[in-house]
Amino acid sequence: MKLPILLAVGLLFLVALTMGAVLGHDYLSWDDDVFLYRNPNLSPPTWESLAAVWTGPYARLYVPIPYTVWWAVARVAGVPGPDGTWLVQPQVYHGVSLGVHLLNVLLAFGLLRRLVHNDWASAAGALLFGIHPLQVESVAWASELKDLLSGTFSLIALWLYLASLPTDGTTAPRRWWLYYGLSTIAFAGALLCKPNTVALPVGAAVLALWLARAPWRRAAGGLLLWLALAAVHVVLTRSVQSLDPSLDIPLWQRPFVAGDALAFYMGKAFWPVALSPDYGRAPGVVLANAWVWVIWLVPVVVLAAVWCLRRRWPWAMAGAGLFVAALLPSLGLMPFDFQQYSTVADHYAYVAVFGVAVILAGLLTTTRWRLAYALCGIVLALLAAQSNLQVLVWQNNVSFWTHTLQVNPRSWLAHNNLGAVYQMLGKPEQAIPHYEAGLGLKPQDADTLVNLGIALVSVGRSAEALLCFEKALSLRPGDLKAHFAVGALLVERERYADALSHLEPLVRQEPDNAPARFALAQALLGLGHRGEALSHLRLLAEGTPPYPPAVDALRELAEGPGD
C-alpha cells in the first residue's frame, strides 16, 4: 500500500478518535431547533419543502445546499412523531457532520500534497486542520453543517483552481478550462453553503501567487468570475438579512473592531484554550475597552513580518494570506447579524485553520531535523487532547451553557438559555436566577423577560409575571409568545375580555397554534360565547393529531347543559 493511502487512513482514524464523541451528543437549544428539529421544511421532508429551500430563504439565510442535505437525512432517517412532527435522532445529524469533516481532512491532505510536495508534512498539516480545537464548534454543533459543507466546496474549489494554472509558470495544463469551470462551480457551491465564503477568491490568489508560482495576470484574471459571483451573493445576502441598527457602527471604528477580531483569532489559533460559543465581544463591548486602539498592531506586525520573509518562506505568506482571507467577511468591516452576541466565533475560523495547516506543512518541508517532527507530534497530541475535552462541552444543553458561563460570566445569552433548560426540566426555581442575571446584563431583552414571566407563573408569582410580559410587549409589541403568555395568564385570572385582545390576533396569525386556540376558547366560554368557543374546540379535537385538552373540554361540555 502506498504511503499517501496509509497516511490518509491514519488521518481518518486519528480525527475520528478525537471528534468521535459527538456521535453521542444531543440537540442544543441554540439554532438546532430552528434549523433541525423544528424546521418546517424538515417536518415532514416533502418535495414541496425541498423546492422551498431552493426558491427562497429560511431563517434569514439562503443556504440551500445544507438545507438539502438535512432534508435528505430527514427523509431517510426520520419517522413520524406522535404529535405530527418528524423525528430524527440527533446522532444521525452529528454523524453526517463528522463524516463531512473527515472528508474535508482528506481534501486538505490532497491539497497540501499539491502545495508542498511532501507526504509527511502534508499529513501533519491535514491532521492539524482536523483536530484543532477551533474546529470543534463546527463539528459538534449540528446546525453548523453549513461551515463544514462550505469548507468542502472551498477546498475543492481551491484544488481545481490550482490545477487549472500553468505548472511551469508558462504552459497551461491540458483541459485547464475544465478544471477552471469545475472550480467555479465548486466556489458557487461554497457560497450556497455559507455567505462568508465570499472572500475565497482572495485566498485562492494568495495560494496561486506564493505557492503555485502562477503569473499574477493569469492568477488574477481567472478570479474575476469568482469575484462577480461573490458580489452577487453579497447583494443576495443583504437582501434577506435585516440587521439591528445598533450594529451599524461608524466606518472609522470598524477597522479597530476588525483588528481586535484578527488578533483574537491569531491568539486562539496558536493558544486554543478558554473556547466558548459566546465570547461577548460585540462591537460596543470591544470599543469600550482602551486596548482596542492598540491591539490592531499585533496582526499588523505579524503580517508585516510575514511579508518581509515572503521570498524565503513563501508558505508563510500563503498560509497567513489564506487565514486572513477566510476570516475577512467575519471581522466586522461589514456588520453581520451574529455581532449582537460577538464579532468573533470559533465556527467562522473553520476554513481559516487550513491556512495554519499550510504554515505547519511548509515549515516541516524546510527542515530534515527529526526532532522537528517529534515536537510537531507532541503539539498535535496536545491539540487533540484539548479538542477531546472541548467536544464534551457540546454534549447537551446543561454542559454547553454552563461552560459558556464559566468562560464568559457576562453572557446574557447563556443565562437566558440555561434558564430555559431548567424550565424545560421542570425546575423553574433554578431557572429564575439565571433569567434575572441575564436581565441584569441586558435589561431590555424581550425574550428573557417573557421567559422569566413564564417561570414566575410556574412558581405562583403571577402578578410579577404579568409585569414581565407587559414590559416585553412594550419593547416588542408583536411578540406572539408574549401575547400568548399574557392571554393565558389573564384567562387563569378570569379577565376574559382582556385576554381576547391578546389571543384573537395571535390565533389569526398562527391558526395552527393549538394552545393559543384552546386558551381563546376558554376565554370565550368565560364570556358566555359558547357557540364560538365550541367551534374552536371542535377544530382542535378534529385536527391531526387531535388536541387532547380540547377533546376533554368537549366531553365535559357535552355532559353539561346544551347550547
BELJO-V630166 format. One record per pair of residues at least 24 apart in sequence whose ideal C-beta (glycine too) atoms are under 8 Angstrom apart, sorted by sequence separation. I is the first residue (numbers start at 0). GAP is how many residues later the second one is. D is the distance in Angstrom with one decimal. If there is no record, write none. Layout:
# BELJO-V630166
i:I gap:GAP d:D
i:I gap:GAP d:D
This chain:
# BELJO-V630166
i:34 gap:24 d:6.7
i:104 gap:24 d:6.3
i:158 gap:24 d:7.8
i:396 gap:24 d:4.4
i:430 gap:24 d:4.7
i:431 gap:24 d:6.9
i:464 gap:24 d:6.4
i:498 gap:24 d:4.4
i:499 gap:24 d:7.6
i:33 gap:25 d:5.3
i:103 gap:25 d:7.5
i:104 gap:25 d:4.0
i:157 gap:25 d:7.7
i:200 gap:25 d:4.1
i:298 gap:25 d:7.9
i:325 gap:25 d:4.3
i:326 gap:25 d:5.0
i:411 gap:25 d:7.9
i:412 gap:25 d:7.7
i:446 gap:25 d:7.9
i:40 gap:26 d:6.5
i:44 gap:26 d:4.8
i:103 gap:26 d:7.7
i:156 gap:26 d:4.9
i:159 gap:26 d:6.1
i:160 gap:26 d:8.0
i:199 gap:26 d:7.2
i:200 gap:26 d:5.3
i:256 gap:26 d:5.2
i:259 gap:26 d:5.2
i:325 gap:26 d:3.8
i:411 gap:26 d:4.3
i:414 gap:26 d:7.0
i:445 gap:26 d:4.3
i:448 gap:26 d:7.4
i:479 gap:26 d:5.6
i:513 gap:26 d:5.7
i:44 gap:27 d:7.8
i:68 gap:27 d:6.8
i:155 gap:27 d:7.6
i:156 gap:27 d:7.7
i:411 gap:27 d:7.8
i:427 gap:27 d:4.2
i:431 gap:27 d:7.2
i:461 gap:27 d:6.1
i:487 gap:27 d:7.5
i:495 gap:27 d:4.5
i:499 gap:27 d:7.6
i:529 gap:27 d:7.9
i:41 gap:28 d:5.9
i:101 gap:28 d:7.7
i:323 gap:28 d:7.9
i:325 gap:28 d:7.5
i:422 gap:28 d:6.9
i:427 gap:28 d:7.9
i:456 gap:28 d:7.6
i:490 gap:28 d:5.4
i:495 gap:28 d:7.7
i:41 gap:29 d:6.1
i:44 gap:29 d:4.3
i:100 gap:29 d:7.0
i:156 gap:29 d:3.8
i:200 gap:29 d:6.3
i:256 gap:29 d:5.6
i:322 gap:29 d:4.9
i:325 gap:29 d:6.5
i:411 gap:29 d:4.0
i:415 gap:29 d:7.1
i:418 gap:29 d:7.7
i:445 gap:29 d:4.6
i:449 gap:29 d:6.7
i:452 gap:29 d:7.8
i:479 gap:29 d:6.5
i:483 gap:29 d:7.3
i:486 gap:29 d:7.2
i:506 gap:29 d:8.0
i:513 gap:29 d:7.2
i:517 gap:29 d:6.5
i:520 gap:29 d:7.3
i:533 gap:29 d:7.5
i:40 gap:30 d:6.6
i:43 gap:30 d:7.6
i:44 gap:30 d:4.4
i:155 gap:30 d:4.3
i:156 gap:30 d:4.3
i:199 gap:30 d:7.7
i:252 gap:30 d:7.5
i:255 gap:30 d:7.8
i:256 gap:30 d:6.9
i:321 gap:30 d:7.4
i:324 gap:30 d:8.0
i:410 gap:30 d:7.8
i:411 gap:30 d:4.1
i:427 gap:30 d:3.9
i:428 gap:30 d:6.2
i:445 gap:30 d:4.2
i:461 gap:30 d:7.3
i:479 gap:30 d:6.3
i:495 gap:30 d:3.8
i:496 gap:30 d:6.6
i:38 gap:31 d:7.3
i:42 gap:31 d:7.6
i:198 gap:31 d:7.4
i:255 gap:31 d:7.0
i:323 gap:31 d:7.7
i:409 gap:31 d:5.8
i:415 gap:31 d:6.3
i:419 gap:31 d:5.8
i:422 gap:31 d:6.7
i:427 gap:31 d:5.3
i:443 gap:31 d:5.8
i:449 gap:31 d:5.4
i:453 gap:31 d:5.9
i:461 gap:31 d:6.8
i:483 gap:31 d:6.9
i:487 gap:31 d:4.8
i:490 gap:31 d:5.1
i:495 gap:31 d:4.8
i:517 gap:31 d:5.5
i:521 gap:31 d:8.0
i:41 gap:32 d:4.4
i:153 gap:32 d:7.8
i:156 gap:32 d:7.8
i:197 gap:32 d:4.1
i:259 gap:32 d:5.2
i:262 gap:32 d:5.0
i:265 gap:32 d:7.0
i:321 gap:32 d:6.5
i:322 gap:32 d:3.2
i:415 gap:32 d:4.6
i:418 gap:32 d:6.0
i:422 gap:32 d:5.5
i:449 gap:32 d:4.9
i:452 gap:32 d:5.8
i:456 gap:32 d:6.2
i:483 gap:32 d:5.0
i:486 gap:32 d:5.6
i:490 gap:32 d:5.2
i:493 gap:32 d:6.3
i:517 gap:32 d:5.7
i:520 gap:32 d:7.2
i:530 gap:32 d:6.6
i:44 gap:33 d:6.7
i:152 gap:33 d:5.0
i:153 gap:33 d:7.6
i:155 gap:33 d:8.0
i:156 gap:33 d:6.1
i:258 gap:33 d:7.8
i:262 gap:33 d:6.9
i:265 gap:33 d:6.0
i:321 gap:33 d:3.7
i:322 gap:33 d:6.3
i:411 gap:33 d:6.5
i:414 gap:33 d:7.7
i:418 gap:33 d:7.6
i:445 gap:33 d:5.7
i:448 gap:33 d:7.8
i:479 gap:33 d:7.9
i:486 gap:33 d:7.5
i:489 gap:33 d:7.7
i:513 gap:33 d:4.5
i:529 gap:33 d:6.1
i:35 gap:34 d:6.6
i:43 gap:34 d:7.3
i:100 gap:34 d:7.3
i:152 gap:34 d:7.1
i:248 gap:34 d:5.1
i:252 gap:34 d:6.0
i:261 gap:34 d:7.7
i:320 gap:34 d:7.4
i:34 gap:35 d:7.1
i:197 gap:35 d:5.9
i:248 gap:35 d:7.9
i:256 gap:35 d:7.4
i:259 gap:35 d:5.2
i:262 gap:35 d:4.4
i:319 gap:35 d:6.6
i:415 gap:35 d:6.3
i:422 gap:35 d:7.4
i:449 gap:35 d:6.0
i:483 gap:35 d:7.1
i:490 gap:35 d:7.0
i:517 gap:35 d:7.6
i:41 gap:36 d:7.5
i:43 gap:36 d:7.1
i:152 gap:36 d:4.0
i:153 gap:36 d:4.7
i:197 gap:36 d:5.8
i:246 gap:36 d:6.6
i:255 gap:36 d:5.2
i:258 gap:36 d:6.2
i:259 gap:36 d:6.7
i:262 gap:36 d:5.3
i:265 gap:36 d:6.6
i:318 gap:36 d:4.5
i:321 gap:36 d:6.3
i:411 gap:36 d:7.0
i:418 gap:36 d:6.9
i:445 gap:36 d:7.0
i:486 gap:36 d:7.3
i:513 gap:36 d:7.6
i:100 gap:37 d:7.5
i:152 gap:37 d:3.7
i:255 gap:37 d:6.4
i:258 gap:37 d:2.5
i:261 gap:37 d:4.3
i:317 gap:37 d:7.9
i:318 gap:37 d:6.5
i:100 gap:38 d:4.9
i:190 gap:38 d:6.5
i:194 gap:38 d:6.5
i:245 gap:38 d:7.4
i:248 gap:38 d:7.3
i:257 gap:38 d:7.7
i:258 gap:38 d:7.8
i:318 gap:38 d:7.5
i:186 gap:39 d:5.4
i:190 gap:39 d:7.1
i:194 gap:39 d:7.8
i:258 gap:39 d:7.9
i:318 gap:39 d:3.5
i:319 gap:39 d:7.0
i:149 gap:40 d:4.9
i:152 gap:40 d:6.1
i:255 gap:40 d:5.9
i:258 gap:40 d:6.2
i:317 gap:40 d:5.6
i:318 gap:40 d:3.6
i:44 gap:41 d:6.7
i:96 gap:41 d:7.9
i:97 gap:41 d:6.3
i:151 gap:41 d:7.9
i:183 gap:41 d:5.8
i:187 gap:41 d:5.8
i:254 gap:41 d:7.0
i:258 gap:41 d:7.4
i:42 gap:42 d:5.1
i:43 gap:42 d:4.5
i:96 gap:42 d:5.7
i:157 gap:42 d:7.5
i:161 gap:42 d:7.8
i:179 gap:42 d:6.1
i:183 gap:42 d:6.5
i:186 gap:42 d:6.5
i:190 gap:42 d:4.6
i:194 gap:42 d:4.4
i:42 gap:43 d:3.9
i:96 gap:43 d:7.8
i:149 gap:43 d:3.8
i:153 gap:43 d:5.7
i:156 gap:43 d:6.6
i:160 gap:43 d:5.3
i:164 gap:43 d:5.8
i:314 gap:43 d:6.0
i:315 gap:43 d:5.7
i:318 gap:43 d:6.6
i:41 gap:44 d:6.2
i:103 gap:44 d:6.6
i:110 gap:44 d:5.9
i:148 gap:44 d:4.2
i:149 gap:44 d:3.6
i:152 gap:44 d:7.7
i:168 gap:44 d:5.9
i:314 gap:44 d:6.4
i:317 gap:44 d:7.4
i:96 gap:45 d:6.1
i:99 gap:45 d:6.7
i:106 gap:45 d:6.8
i:113 gap:45 d:6.8
i:148 gap:45 d:7.6
i:157 gap:45 d:7.2
i:161 gap:45 d:6.5
i:168 gap:45 d:7.1
i:169 gap:45 d:7.7
i:183 gap:45 d:7.4
i:41 gap:46 d:7.5
i:93 gap:46 d:7.6
i:149 gap:46 d:7.8
i:153 gap:46 d:5.5
i:157 gap:46 d:5.7
i:161 gap:46 d:6.4
i:168 gap:46 d:6.3
i:314 gap:46 d:7.1
i:315 gap:46 d:6.6
i:96 gap:47 d:7.5
i:100 gap:47 d:5.6
i:103 gap:47 d:5.0
i:107 gap:47 d:6.2
i:110 gap:47 d:6.1
i:114 gap:47 d:7.6
i:145 gap:47 d:5.6
i:146 gap:47 d:6.0
i:149 gap:47 d:5.0
i:156 gap:47 d:7.3
i:160 gap:47 d:7.2
i:164 gap:47 d:5.4
i:314 gap:47 d:2.3
i:315 gap:47 d:7.9
i:36 gap:48 d:7.8
i:93 gap:48 d:5.7
i:96 gap:48 d:5.3
i:99 gap:48 d:4.3
i:103 gap:48 d:5.6
i:106 gap:48 d:4.0
i:110 gap:48 d:4.9
i:113 gap:48 d:6.3
i:145 gap:48 d:4.9
i:165 gap:48 d:6.2
i:313 gap:48 d:7.6
i:314 gap:48 d:7.1
i:92 gap:49 d:4.2
i:95 gap:49 d:6.7
i:99 gap:49 d:6.2
i:102 gap:49 d:6.2
i:106 gap:49 d:6.5
i:109 gap:49 d:6.6
i:113 gap:49 d:7.7
i:157 gap:49 d:6.4
i:164 gap:49 d:4.3
i:165 gap:49 d:7.1
i:282 gap:49 d:6.3
i:312 gap:49 d:6.9
i:36 gap:50 d:7.9
i:161 gap:50 d:5.2
i:314 gap:50 d:7.3
i:36 gap:51 d:7.2
i:96 gap:51 d:5.9
i:103 gap:51 d:6.2
i:110 gap:51 d:7.8
i:35 gap:52 d:7.3
i:89 gap:52 d:6.4
i:92 gap:52 d:7.4
i:99 gap:52 d:6.1
i:106 gap:52 d:6.9
i:165 gap:52 d:6.6
i:282 gap:52 d:7.9
i:36 gap:53 d:7.9
i:164 gap:53 d:6.4
i:312 gap:53 d:7.4
i:35 gap:54 d:7.8
i:164 gap:54 d:6.8
i:268 gap:54 d:7.4
i:282 gap:56 d:5.9
i:35 gap:57 d:6.1
i:164 gap:57 d:7.5
i:281 gap:57 d:5.9
i:285 gap:57 d:6.9
i:31 gap:58 d:7.7
i:163 gap:58 d:6.9
i:264 gap:58 d:7.8
i:281 gap:58 d:6.5
i:281 gap:59 d:6.5
i:281 gap:60 d:5.8
i:282 gap:60 d:6.3
i:160 gap:61 d:7.0
i:279 gap:61 d:7.3
i:280 gap:61 d:4.6
i:281 gap:61 d:6.7
i:261 gap:62 d:6.9
i:264 gap:62 d:5.8
i:279 gap:62 d:5.8
i:280 gap:62 d:5.5
i:26 gap:63 d:4.6
i:277 gap:63 d:5.4
i:278 gap:63 d:4.6
i:280 gap:63 d:5.3
i:25 gap:64 d:5.4
i:277 gap:64 d:5.9
i:24 gap:65 d:6.5
i:261 gap:65 d:6.7
i:278 gap:65 d:5.5
i:24 gap:66 d:7.4
i:260 gap:66 d:7.5
i:278 gap:66 d:7.3
i:23 gap:67 d:6.8
i:22 gap:68 d:5.6
i:276 gap:68 d:7.0
i:24 gap:69 d:5.5
i:260 gap:69 d:7.5
i:261 gap:69 d:6.0
i:276 gap:69 d:7.4
i:260 gap:70 d:4.6
i:22 gap:71 d:5.5
i:260 gap:71 d:5.7
i:274 gap:71 d:5.9
i:21 gap:72 d:4.7
i:22 gap:72 d:5.9
i:340 gap:72 d:5.7
i:257 gap:73 d:3.8
i:256 gap:74 d:7.4
i:257 gap:74 d:5.0
i:21 gap:75 d:7.0
i:22 gap:75 d:6.7
i:69 gap:75 d:7.1
i:256 gap:75 d:4.0
i:257 gap:75 d:5.1
i:21 gap:76 d:5.8
i:68 gap:76 d:6.5
i:19 gap:78 d:6.9
i:253 gap:78 d:5.8
i:254 gap:78 d:7.1
i:267 gap:78 d:7.5
i:18 gap:79 d:6.0
i:65 gap:79 d:5.1
i:253 gap:79 d:5.2
i:264 gap:79 d:6.7
i:65 gap:80 d:4.6
i:68 gap:80 d:6.8
i:253 gap:80 d:7.8
i:263 gap:80 d:5.0
i:268 gap:80 d:7.3
i:267 gap:81 d:7.4
i:15 gap:82 d:7.2
i:18 gap:82 d:6.7
i:260 gap:82 d:5.0
i:62 gap:83 d:5.5
i:65 gap:83 d:5.4
i:259 gap:83 d:7.7
i:260 gap:83 d:5.1
i:268 gap:83 d:7.7
i:64 gap:84 d:5.8
i:264 gap:84 d:5.7
i:268 gap:84 d:7.0
i:60 gap:85 d:7.9
i:14 gap:86 d:7.1
i:15 gap:86 d:6.5
i:248 gap:86 d:7.2
i:256 gap:86 d:6.0
i:14 gap:87 d:6.0
i:247 gap:87 d:5.4
i:264 gap:87 d:6.8
i:268 gap:87 d:5.3
i:64 gap:88 d:7.9
i:246 gap:88 d:4.2
i:246 gap:89 d:7.6
i:11 gap:90 d:5.6
i:14 gap:90 d:5.3
i:246 gap:90 d:7.8
i:114 gap:92 d:6.9
i:242 gap:92 d:5.5
i:246 gap:92 d:4.9
i:11 gap:93 d:7.0
i:242 gap:93 d:7.3
i:243 gap:93 d:7.6
i:246 gap:93 d:6.5
i:10 gap:94 d:5.4
i:11 gap:94 d:7.3
i:242 gap:94 d:6.2
i:245 gap:94 d:7.8
i:10 gap:95 d:7.1
i:115 gap:95 d:7.6
i:240 gap:95 d:7.8
i:114 gap:96 d:4.9
i:240 gap:96 d:5.9
i:243 gap:96 d:5.6
i:114 gap:97 d:7.5
i:7 gap:98 d:5.9
i:10 gap:98 d:6.0
i:209 gap:100 d:6.8
i:7 gap:101 d:6.0
i:6 gap:102 d:7.1
i:210 gap:103 d:6.0
i:209 gap:104 d:4.4
i:210 gap:104 d:6.4
i:3 gap:105 d:7.9
i:209 gap:105 d:7.6
i:35 gap:106 d:6.1
i:34 gap:107 d:7.9
i:35 gap:107 d:6.5
i:209 gap:107 d:4.7
i:210 gap:107 d:4.6
i:34 gap:108 d:4.6
i:209 gap:108 d:4.2
i:3 gap:109 d:6.9
i:31 gap:109 d:7.8
i:33 gap:109 d:7.6
i:30 gap:110 d:7.6
i:31 gap:110 d:5.6
i:18 gap:111 d:7.8
i:29 gap:111 d:7.9
i:31 gap:111 d:5.2
i:205 gap:111 d:7.2
i:206 gap:111 d:5.3
i:209 gap:111 d:7.1
i:271 gap:111 d:7.1
i:6 gap:112 d:6.0
i:10 gap:112 d:6.2
i:14 gap:112 d:7.2
i:17 gap:112 d:7.4
i:18 gap:112 d:7.4
i:30 gap:112 d:4.1
i:205 gap:112 d:5.5
i:6 gap:113 d:7.5
i:9 gap:113 d:7.3
i:13 gap:113 d:6.2
i:17 gap:113 d:4.6
i:27 gap:113 d:6.8
i:29 gap:113 d:7.7
i:272 gap:113 d:7.0
i:27 gap:114 d:7.5
i:206 gap:114 d:7.7
i:271 gap:114 d:6.2
i:3 gap:115 d:5.6
i:6 gap:115 d:7.8
i:10 gap:115 d:5.6
i:14 gap:115 d:3.8
i:24 gap:115 d:6.5
i:26 gap:115 d:6.8
i:27 gap:115 d:7.7
i:205 gap:115 d:3.3
i:206 gap:115 d:6.3
i:274 gap:115 d:5.8
i:2 gap:116 d:5.4
i:6 gap:116 d:4.3
i:10 gap:116 d:5.8
i:13 gap:116 d:7.4
i:14 gap:116 d:5.8
i:18 gap:116 d:7.9
i:205 gap:116 d:5.7
i:13 gap:117 d:6.9
i:18 gap:117 d:7.2
i:21 gap:117 d:6.0
i:24 gap:117 d:7.9
i:21 gap:118 d:4.8
i:202 gap:118 d:6.7
i:274 gap:118 d:8.0
i:10 gap:119 d:6.5
i:201 gap:119 d:7.5
i:202 gap:119 d:4.2
i:205 gap:119 d:6.5
i:18 gap:120 d:5.2
i:18 gap:121 d:7.5
i:202 gap:122 d:3.7
i:201 gap:123 d:3.9
i:202 gap:123 d:5.9
i:276 gap:123 d:7.3
i:64 gap:124 d:6.2
i:199 gap:125 d:7.1
i:198 gap:126 d:4.9
i:199 gap:126 d:7.4
i:201 gap:126 d:6.8
i:277 gap:126 d:5.4
i:64 gap:127 d:4.8
i:65 gap:127 d:5.7
i:198 gap:127 d:6.8
i:275 gap:127 d:7.1
i:276 gap:127 d:5.8
i:63 gap:128 d:5.6
i:64 gap:128 d:4.9
i:275 gap:128 d:5.4
i:278 gap:128 d:7.7
i:279 gap:128 d:4.8
i:62 gap:129 d:6.3
i:198 gap:129 d:4.2
i:278 gap:129 d:6.1
i:61 gap:130 d:7.6
i:62 gap:130 d:5.7
i:198 gap:130 d:5.4
i:277 gap:130 d:5.8
i:279 gap:130 d:5.5
i:62 gap:131 d:6.5
i:197 gap:131 d:5.6
i:275 gap:131 d:3.8
i:279 gap:131 d:5.6
i:62 gap:132 d:7.6
i:196 gap:132 d:7.9
i:274 gap:132 d:7.3
i:275 gap:132 d:5.4
i:195 gap:133 d:4.1
i:273 gap:133 d:5.3
i:277 gap:133 d:4.7
i:60 gap:134 d:7.5
i:133 gap:134 d:6.0
i:194 gap:134 d:7.3
i:195 gap:134 d:5.2
i:133 gap:135 d:6.7
i:275 gap:135 d:7.9
i:277 gap:135 d:5.3
i:140 gap:136 d:7.7
i:277 gap:136 d:6.0
i:131 gap:137 d:7.7
i:133 gap:138 d:5.7
i:136 gap:138 d:7.4
i:132 gap:139 d:3.9
i:135 gap:139 d:7.2
i:131 gap:140 d:6.6
i:132 gap:140 d:7.9
i:136 gap:140 d:6.5
i:195 gap:140 d:8.0
i:133 gap:141 d:7.2
i:132 gap:142 d:5.9
i:210 gap:147 d:7.7
i:202 gap:148 d:7.9
i:199 gap:151 d:7.7
i:206 gap:151 d:7.8
i:210 gap:151 d:8.0
i:195 gap:152 d:6.5
i:202 gap:152 d:7.6
i:196 gap:154 d:7.2
i:61 gap:174 d:6.2
i:61 gap:175 d:7.1
i:61 gap:178 d:5.6
i:60 gap:179 d:7.1
i:59 gap:180 d:5.8
i:60 gap:180 d:7.6
i:59 gap:181 d:5.0
i:59 gap:182 d:7.2
i:56 gap:183 d:4.1
i:154 gap:196 d:7.9
i:153 gap:197 d:5.3
i:115 gap:199 d:6.7
i:150 gap:199 d:5.3
i:154 gap:199 d:7.1
i:114 gap:200 d:7.7
i:146 gap:200 d:4.9
i:149 gap:200 d:7.6
i:150 gap:200 d:5.3
i:146 gap:201 d:8.0
i:149 gap:201 d:7.1
i:147 gap:202 d:7.1
i:114 gap:203 d:7.4
i:143 gap:203 d:5.0
i:146 gap:203 d:4.4
i:150 gap:203 d:7.9
i:140 gap:206 d:6.9
i:136 gap:208 d:7.2
i:137 gap:208 d:7.3
i:136 gap:209 d:3.8
i:137 gap:209 d:4.6
i:135 gap:210 d:7.2
i:136 gap:210 d:4.6
i:134 gap:211 d:7.9
i:133 gap:212 d:5.0
i:137 gap:212 d:4.6
i:133 gap:215 d:4.9
i:134 gap:215 d:6.4
i:133 gap:216 d:7.7
i:134 gap:218 d:6.1
i:133 gap:219 d:5.6
i:131 gap:221 d:5.1
i:128 gap:224 d:5.5
i:131 gap:224 d:7.2
i:127 gap:225 d:7.5
i:128 gap:225 d:5.4
i:128 gap:227 d:7.7
i:127 gap:228 d:6.4
i:128 gap:228 d:4.2
i:127 gap:229 d:4.9
i:125 gap:231 d:6.5
i:124 gap:232 d:3.7
i:127 gap:232 d:5.3
i:124 gap:233 d:6.5
i:124 gap:235 d:4.9
i:123 gap:236 d:5.9
i:124 gap:236 d:3.4
i:123 gap:237 d:6.3
i:120 gap:239 d:7.7
i:121 gap:239 d:5.5
i:124 gap:239 d:7.8
i:120 gap:240 d:4.4
i:123 gap:240 d:5.8
i:120 gap:241 d:7.5
i:115 gap:242 d:7.8
i:110 gap:243 d:7.9
i:114 gap:243 d:6.6
i:117 gap:243 d:7.1
i:120 gap:243 d:3.8
i:119 gap:244 d:7.2
i:120 gap:244 d:4.9
i:111 gap:245 d:6.6
i:115 gap:245 d:4.8
i:107 gap:246 d:5.8
i:111 gap:246 d:6.9
i:114 gap:246 d:7.3
i:115 gap:246 d:5.8
i:117 gap:246 d:7.0
i:29 gap:247 d:7.1
i:114 gap:247 d:8.0
i:117 gap:247 d:4.7
i:116 gap:248 d:7.6
i:107 gap:249 d:6.2
i:111 gap:249 d:4.9
i:115 gap:249 d:5.0
i:123 gap:249 d:7.5
i:130 gap:249 d:6.8
i:132 gap:250 d:6.4
i:139 gap:250 d:7.9
i:131 gap:251 d:5.8
i:135 gap:251 d:5.4
i:139 gap:251 d:5.5
i:123 gap:252 d:5.5
i:127 gap:252 d:6.3
i:130 gap:252 d:5.6
i:134 gap:252 d:7.2
i:138 gap:252 d:7.8
i:119 gap:253 d:7.1
i:126 gap:253 d:5.7
i:130 gap:253 d:4.6
i:132 gap:253 d:4.8
i:139 gap:253 d:7.8
i:140 gap:253 d:6.4
i:132 gap:254 d:4.6
i:135 gap:254 d:4.4
i:139 gap:254 d:3.7
i:127 gap:255 d:7.1
i:131 gap:255 d:6.9
i:135 gap:255 d:5.6
i:123 gap:256 d:6.9
i:130 gap:256 d:5.3
i:132 gap:257 d:5.1
i:135 gap:257 d:7.9
i:136 gap:257 d:7.7
i:135 gap:258 d:7.1
i:59 gap:277 d:7.1
i:17 gap:366 d:4.7
i:27 gap:366 d:7.2
i:16 gap:367 d:7.8
i:20 gap:367 d:7.2
i:18 gap:368 d:6.9
i:27 gap:368 d:7.7
i:28 gap:368 d:5.2
i:17 gap:369 d:5.2
i:21 gap:369 d:6.0
i:24 gap:369 d:5.9
i:25 gap:369 d:7.0
i:27 gap:369 d:5.9
i:13 gap:370 d:7.1
i:17 gap:370 d:5.6
i:20 gap:370 d:4.8
i:24 gap:370 d:5.3
i:25 gap:370 d:4.5
i:29 gap:370 d:7.6
i:20 gap:371 d:6.5
i:23 gap:371 d:7.4
i:24 gap:371 d:7.1
i:25 gap:371 d:7.3
i:18 gap:372 d:6.1
i:21 gap:372 d:7.0
i:27 gap:372 d:5.8
i:17 gap:373 d:7.6
i:20 gap:374 d:7.7
i:29 gap:387 d:6.3
i:28 gap:388 d:5.6
i:28 gap:391 d:6.2
i:28 gap:392 d:6.5
i:83 gap:460 d:6.2
i:83 gap:461 d:5.4
i:82 gap:462 d:5.9
i:81 gap:463 d:7.0
